[in-house]
């Protein structure tokens, strides 16, 4: 059984590296749950964009009680996410 000291000595030998390429590859991967729900192939990036758009719209509804400027900002950000989702679906053409 390893002791804590030996685990700590070997921990620096195994650096935790998360590269941009691995994150991009994960985002381009197919989301099994949403693909099954939608009936067509859906990437994880598209799922995250849809969740962000709905979340921002929910925050905009809550912020509308306090500040119209904050609500407009959040609605604008939600619209931007929907726009980027549409651009991705068209293959990058704006």
Secondary structure, DSSP 4 states (H G I P E B T S, - for coil): ---HHHHHHHHTTS-----HHHHHHHHHSB-HHHHHHHSS--BHHHHHHHHHHHHHHHHHHHHTTT-HHHHHHHHHHHHHHHHHHHHHHTTS--
